Amino acid sequence: MKVLICYFSGTGNTKKVVDALSEQFIKNDCDVVLHNVENKLDKNLNDFDLIGIAYPIHAFNAPPIIVKFVQSLPKLQKQKRLFIVKTSGEPLKLNNISSGKIKRILQKKNIILHNEYHYCMPYNMIFRHSDSMAYKMWTTASNLIPIDCKEILTEKDVKLKYVPFGRFLAWVFRIEHWGGRFNGKKYKVNENCIHCAKCVRDCPTHNIKIEDGKFVFGNNCIMCMRCSFMCPKNAIKIGWFNGWKVNGPYNFNNPEGTTQAKHKNFCKHAYKKYFDRCAKKIKENSLDSVC
Ligand SMILES: Cc1cc2nc3c(=O)[nH]c(=O)nc-3n(C[C@H](O)[C@H](O)[C@H](O)COP(=O)(O)O)c2cc1C
């Protein structure tokens, strides 16, 4: 089976999930092509049996770069099966609606959603999760991925439940797509900057330039946070949202990593429900494989 996974990942969480999923498809004798939507697609969708879209949730929606990408796809003659994979910092049910828009666009192109999976991964904005939480999130996701991959390959449909008025709420939050552009112009670098220009090279929309030795942020920011999250000197201020900035990659391998009491109660019940639900699925599937 030939699988095409088209993904966007601002700061690496979604890519980590995509790589693990791709490994599982390969283990199951599939040919996998990964396509980063920052680049032009040079593949013919008709050549694939299965199409996947993966993205980080931004304000309860798919990021604009993903919406643009799916809009650019051609209408297919023959129906194709689609799976969607998304990552987000918290497990609120409202996140489920984030695929609503792209699902409708793709349906018109004969690419039909059959499986949808949502993995909690640490926040790259709002606040920094502890490394122990990052470890827990990643261990959970990596235990689920082989099970979810099997579901996709055995054509067991899995859909996420949408909350009432979710479509309306997602539409309201889509203001982030426009707000991001305005806010992006307010980004600044501070005196810690060493002019390594990593942010310039890595920006997915080429929105950062150096002119006369000064950093210039254009109006094409999609708020993926790659520049400020990955900045080795934590030198980028992210406009109105600077108080929500998270800087520096997570260590996913440290179960004892710092716990931040400040956020101890944030979405506590939603996280508990998420981890309980995932543990149940992992346990049921390990029992199935024993039987
Ligand atoms: C602009 C922005 C908006 C976000 N909105 C949400 C959200 O609505 N819900 C959520 O749970 N996480 C949200 N997050 C967190 C990311 O979805 C999460 O950290 C994700 O795993 C990042 O993936 P990436 O590293 O592939 O970019 C947001 C992050 C950013 C930068």
The ligand as a MOL file (V3000), in Angstrom:
LIG
                    3D

  0  0  0     0  0            999 V3000
M  V30 BEGIN CTAB
M  V30 COUNTS 31 33 0 0 0
M  V30 BEGIN ATOM
M  V30 1 C -0.7320 29.9670 17.7220 0
M  V30 2 C -0.9440 28.7010 18.4930 0
M  V30 3 C -2.2220 28.3250 18.8360 0
M  V30 4 C -2.4200 27.1480 19.5700 0
M  V30 5 N -3.7060 26.7860 19.8460 0
M  V30 6 C -3.9240 25.6550 20.5290 0
M  V30 7 C -5.2670 25.2500 20.7980 0
M  V30 8 O -6.2330 25.8590 20.3820 0
M  V30 9 N -5.4410 24.1290 21.5360 0
M  V30 10 C -4.3760 23.4060 22.0070 0
M  V30 11 O -4.6050 22.4180 22.7070 0
M  V30 12 N -3.1020 23.7300 21.7180 0
M  V30 13 C -2.8550 24.8460 20.9860 0
M  V30 14 N -1.5610 25.1890 20.6750 0
M  V30 15 C -0.4460 24.2840 21.0580 0
M  V30 16 C 0.0290 23.4210 19.8880 0
M  V30 17 O -1.0580 22.9070 19.1690 0
M  V30 18 C 0.8810 22.2400 20.3870 0
M  V30 19 O 1.9230 22.6380 21.1840 0
M  V30 20 C 1.3940 21.4340 19.1880 0
M  V30 21 O 1.7730 20.1480 19.6240 0
M  V30 22 C 2.5720 22.0780 18.4770 0
M  V30 23 O 2.9580 21.2500 17.4070 0
M  V30 24 P 4.2030 21.5280 16.4580 0
M  V30 25 O 5.4350 21.4220 17.3320 0
M  V30 26 O 4.1390 20.4510 15.4410 0
M  V30 27 O 4.0390 22.8930 15.8900 0
M  V30 28 C -1.3160 26.3380 19.9590 0
M  V30 29 C -0.0350 26.7150 19.5900 0
M  V30 30 C 0.1540 27.8910 18.8660 0
M  V30 31 C 1.5540 28.2750 18.4750 0
M  V30 END ATOM
M  V30 BEGIN BOND
M  V30 1 1 1 2
M  V30 2 1 2 3
M  V30 3 2 2 30
M  V30 4 2 3 4
M  V30 5 1 4 5
M  V30 6 1 4 28
M  V30 7 2 5 6
M  V30 8 1 6 7
M  V30 9 1 6 13
M  V30 10 2 7 8
M  V30 11 1 7 9
M  V30 12 1 9 10
M  V30 13 2 10 11
M  V30 14 1 10 12
M  V30 15 2 12 13
M  V30 16 1 13 14
M  V30 17 1 14 15
M  V30 18 1 14 28
M  V30 19 1 15 16
M  V30 20 1 16 17
M  V30 21 1 16 18
M  V30 22 1 18 19
M  V30 23 1 18 20
M  V30 24 1 20 21
M  V30 25 1 20 22
M  V30 26 1 22 23
M  V30 27 1 23 24
M  V30 28 2 24 25
M  V30 29 1 24 26
M  V30 30 1 24 27
M  V30 31 2 28 29
M  V30 32 1 29 30
M  V30 33 1 30 31
M  V30 END BOND
M  V30 END CTAB
M  END
